[in-house]
Amino acid sequence: MIRPLTRLLAAVVAFTFAACGTQGPAPTPAPGDEVKSDHARILTAAPTADVATAVHGNSQFALDLLHELGRDDENLFFSPQSITLALSMSMAGARNSTQTGFERTLHLGLAQGQYHRAMNDLDRQLESRGQGAKAADGKPFRLRQTNQLFSQKGGRFERPFLDLLADEYGAGGRLLDFRAAPEPSRVAINGWVADQTEQRIKELLGAGSITVDTRLVLVNAIYFNASWATQFQKNQTVDGTFHAPHGDRQVPLMHSSDVASRYGELDGAQVVELPYDGNELSLLAVLPRAGELAAFERSLDAAKLEALVGSLGAARVVLTLPSFKVDGTSVSLKGPLERLGLGTAFSGDADFSGITTEDKLHIADVIHQAFVKLDETGTEAAAATAVVFERDSVAEPGQLRTVTFDRPFVFLVRDNATGAVVFLGHLVAP
């Protein structure tokens, strides 16, 4: 069974704030059906060291989520990049202990101004990948990220918050009437997500997730579609045995008899890097010793991930890898994020006065959905995360290596230049 947290090519994060009271006045949104800053996105590069620091913290947060969400008897797939972007946009409006909770959970490592500029730079670097490369479906390579704000019509939002979202995240805004029409608003947001993810994520927000108390939904959507640099031959794919936790099963196993790749080993785990067309992103597949998936994942942190990448060297690999598809349903991240340090943001003590002082807001839920399809031609993936804020009612080829992924393994889609982890998961039962 696929754990409900999956869609590898698109990711959306929507935040719904809940108001716990009423405070002073704040700037009025622009007229019409949009609420947004008049600022254009800043295109200035961040210092390379700042981007590296942000990526290191993002990787640690991704692995924290893997520890919280992973079970060694269920498949798991999600987009750390999507979740991080949505939380980062929300953090821009957090104050006091709520802000501290975000910084701790996201392993910030930078002052907020530096961090947002680094995330802006990283986002734009990822968007630039794949020029002239092909996708798994034969069309051009796609790695798209889009940020969007959906807010209550007539609400008042702080201008610095709207300016920062425009400056660093390129996020515009749409007005919806959550109070009078929560269900049509939910349908409208889901329709936007479906459009951004090429219809891979059609129902991010389930029935009842948007209510009359919803005031703001921040959304990040990611879609990825890339061909392998060297595709597998379909006539070499045969059914074979995959040793799943609940018993062996017959699954399609792709085979490549002598592929030029990068290979490494660390703590008994075998690591294979498979580049996508254009050689700017890669799939990193990590095969722990038999029966040691859970122990390996518990030991995995950002430093160990860097060591895994550092172990890679040129090699010829005899590779066996299952083709698979993980198509999950929406799942709440509220519990895991509370345990990772965001408890205040979900409570009546939350301080999001940087977003609005008209209502006292808190996060009602963070919802994520992801999809991945991996076959002989390449990889397609999508993910969506919704954070819902509601108003409170009151080198040279080396030795030939053989690697057979016929038991549970970890996999991630990684940007080669920055090391950013765009998607992450483990497969225990294709």
N, C-alpha and C positions, 0 to 999 in steps of 0.2 A: 504494500500500500504506500502511496505517496503522501508524505506529510503535508498538510495544507499550508504551504508557505511558498508556492512556486509559480514562476513564469519568468524565464530568463531574459527576455529582450525588452521588457518595459517595466519601469518601476514608478509608482506614484505614491506620494505621501500626502495625506490630507489631514490637517489639524482642525479640530473643532473645539473652540473655547467655550467654557461655560461661565456665564456671568454670575457673580456671587453678591452683587450689590451695584450701587450707582455712585460714581464719583464725579469730578469736575468735567468741564467742557473740553473738547479736543477738536482738531481740524475736521472740517466737513469734507467728505469725498467729492470728487469731481462729478459734474452732472452727467446724465445719461446712464448707460448700462455698465460703465466701467468705474472702478476706483483704483487709481494708481498714481505713482509719481510721474512728473514730467521729465525726470532725469533719464538720460540714455545710459546704457550699460557701460561701465568703465572697462576699457580694453588694455589698461596698463598691466604689464606682467608683474607678478610678485617675485620677491627674491627667491632664488632656487632653494635656499636653506629653509625658508618658510613653507614652501610647498612640500619639501621632504618631511618636515616636522608634522604638517597636517596629515600627510599620507600615513606616517607611522602611527599617529593617534587613531586615524580612521581604521587602520588594519587591526589595531588592538580592540577597538570597539566591535569590529566585524567578528573577531574571534570570541569576544565576550558573548555576543549574541549566539554564536555557534554553540558555546558551552551551555547557554540557557535553553536553547531550542532543540538541540540535537538529542536524538535517541538512537541507540545502535540497532534498533529493530525497525526503523522507519526511514524512508527517504526524506531528504530535507533540501530545500533550495530557496534562496532569497537574494536580494540585492542590497548589500551594505551601502553601496554608493547612493542609492535612492533614499534609504532610511536616513543616512547621515545628512544629505542635503535638506530633507524636510525638517529634521530636528535642528539643523543649523539656522534655517530661516526662522523657526519658532524661537530659538535662543535669542535672536536679535531683539525680541520684544520682552524678554525675561529680565527681571530685576532682583537684586538682593539674593536671598538664599535659593530662589528658584533658578537664577542665573548660575549660581555656584553648582547646583545640581547638574545642569546641562554641561558645564565645563568639565566636571569630574567624570560624568558618564561618557562624554565624547573624547576624553583624554586630550584636552585642547593643546596644551604645551605652548600656546602663543597668546598674546593679547588679542582681544576680540577683533579689533580693527585689522590686525595682521592676518588673523585666521580667516575672516570673511574674504579678504583680498586673495589669500592663498586658495580658498575654495573656488573663487571666481576663476582664477588662473587654471586650476586643475580641471574644472568643468569645461573651459574653452579648449584646453589641450586635448581632452578626450573627444570633444566634438570635431577636432581637426583630423582625427585618425581616418585611415582608409581611403585616402585620395587615390582614385584609379584602381582600387582593389574590388574584388567581387564578393557577393554574398552567397550564402548557401543555396538561395533560390535562383541564382544566375543573374540577378539584378546587381546594381552597385552596392557595395558595402554600406551598412547603416549602423551608426552608433549615435542615437539622438537622445538628448536630455532636454526636458522642458519643465519650467517652473511656473506655477500659476496660483493665484490667490482668488478664492471665492468668498465674498463677504456679504453680510446682511445689508440689504438696501436701506438707506437712511442712517446707517451706523456711522460713528465718528471714530476715525483711526489716526494715530499719531503720524504726522508727516515725516519725522526722521525714520520711522519704521518702514514706511512705504518707500522713502528714498533709498534706504539701504537695500531693500529687496530689489529695487530697480537697478541700483549701482552695481551690486555684486552678484546678483542671481538672475538678472534679466527678467524678473517676474512682473508681469502685468496683473491686473485684477478685473474680475467680473462681479457685478452685483446680482444677488439672488434674494428672493424673499423667503427665507427660512421660516419666519414667523407665520406667514399666511399660507405658504405652499411648500412644506418640507419635502413631501414626496416628489413633486416635480423638480425641486432643487436637486434631490438625490439623483434622479434620472438624468438631469442635465450634466452633473459632474461625472457620472458614469459614462455618459456619451462622449464627453471630452477625453476621458481616459482611454476609451476604446479607440478613438481616432488617433491618439498619440502612440498607441501600442499596436497599430495595424490589426485591431480587433482581437488581439490575444487576451486582453483583460477587459471583459465587458461588464462585470458586476463587482467592482472593487468594494463599493459601499452597499451592504446588504439592507434589506428592509428594516426600518426602525433605527438605522444608524444616524440619520439626520432627523432632528426633531425641531419643535418650535423654539427650543432654547439654543439651537446652534447659532453661532455668530460668525464664525470664520473657519474656512477649510483651506489649508496650504497643501498644494499638490506638487510632487515631482514625478515625472514620467520618464522612463528610460526604455528604449527599444534597441536591440542589438541583433544584427544578422550578418554573419561572416562565413566565407568559405575557408576551408583549410588551405594552407599554402601548398600542401600536397594531399590531394584527396585520397581516401580509401577506395579501392576497387570493389564495386558491389558484388562482382562474381566471386570474391574471396570471403564474403560474409556467409557464415554457416551457423546453424544452431549449435549451441554448446552448453555446457553446464556452468551455472553461476551458483556459488555456494552462499546462499542467503541464510540469515539467522534462523528462519523457520523451516529450513529444508532446501535442498538443491532444486533448481528449476532450469528449464531449457529456455534460452534466450538467444537472440541474434548476436553473434560475436563478430565484430569487424577484425580483419587481420591485415597486417602489413609486414612483409617478410624481411625487409632490410631498409628501414626508413632512416634518413639522416635527421637527427634530432639532438636535443640536449637531455642528458640523463644524470641523475645524482642519487646518492644514498645518504640517509641520516637516521641514526638511532634505529636501524633495522628497516626503515621505510624506504621504498623505491620511489623515485620522482621522475616523471617524464614531462617535458615541455613540448606541446604541439602548437606551432605558430599558425596564426590565421594569415590569409592572403594580405600582403603588404608588410608582414612581419612587425606590426606595431602593437598587436595584442596577441596573447597566447592563452591556451588552456593549460593549466598546470594540474596534472593528475598525480595523486599521492597514494601509494598502496602500502598501508601498514602491514605488519606481520599478521598472520591469520589469527583471528579472535581478539585483536588488540585495537580495534577502531576506537572504542570509547576511551581507553587509556591514552592512546595517541592524541586524540582531540583534547583531552583534559590538559595535556602537556603543551599544547600548541598556543603560543602567544606571538606577538609581532616580531620579537627577536628571533624566535625559532622559525617563523615563516621566512624571514630574511636569510637565516642560515640554510634553509631548504633551497632557496633560490641560489644562494652562494655555492651550494654543492654541485650545481649543474655544470656539466662540461660536454663538449662535442662527443657524440657517440653514434654508432649504428645500432638501431633497436629493432628487434623482432617483437612487434607489438600486437597484443590482442586486447580489444576494448569493446564493451557492449554498446550497441546503439540503444538509445532510450529516450523517453519523453516523460517529463514530470509536469503535471498540469494540476496545480493545487487550487484550493478555495481560499477565501479570505480568512485570515487568522488575526486575533488580537495580540498585540505586543505589549499591552499595558502591564501585565504581570512581570514579564522579563525586564522591562525598562524600569519599573519601580524597584526591582531587586538590584538593578545596576546603578541606582542612585537618583532616579527621577521621581521619587515618591511625592515630593512637594508639588511638582508640576501638575499632578493629578488630583490634588487635594484642594480644600477650601482655603488653604494658606498660600496658594500659588499667587505669584506677583507677575503679571504680564502687563503692567502699566505702561511699558514701552510700546505696546500695541494700541491700547485704548484705555482711557480713564472714564469712559462712559459706562462701561460694564466691568465688573470684576470677573476676570476670566480664569478658567483652568482647563486642562486637557481632559476631555471625557474618554477618549480612546485613541490608540494608534493602530491602524489596520493595514496589513500588508498582504499582497498576493503576488505570486511569481510563477513563471512558466519557463521550461527549457526543453528544447528538442535537439538532440545530438545524433547525427547519422554520418554516412559516408561522405557527404558533401560539405558539412560544416556544422555550425551551431546557430540556432535562433533562440533568443531569450527575451523575456519581458518580466517586469515586476511592478507592483504598485503598493504604495504605503499611504494610508490616510490617517492623519492625526486630527482628531475631531475635538474642537473646543466648543463647549456648551455653556450657556448662562445658567447659573445656579438659580433655582426657583426661589425663592427667597434669595672555434679552432680546428685541428685535423681530426678526421674520424678516428675514434679510439677502439677499444675492445668491443666486440659484438655483444650486446646485452639482450636478454629475453625478459620481457615483462608481460605478464598475463593478468589482466584485471578481471579475475573470475571470482572475486570475493569483495566485500564492502570496501569502498575507497572514498577519499575526499577529492573534490575537484573545485577549481575556481578559475574564473576568467580575469586575467590580470593585464594591466597596461604595462608594457615593457619599459618605457622610458621613465615613468614616475613610480611604478610599483603599485599603483592604485588597484585595490580589489573591487572589481565592478560587480561580480556575482560570486557566490560561494555556496557550497552544499556538500552533501555526501550521498552516495548511492549504496543502498544495502540490498535492494531487491528490484532489479529492472522490470 
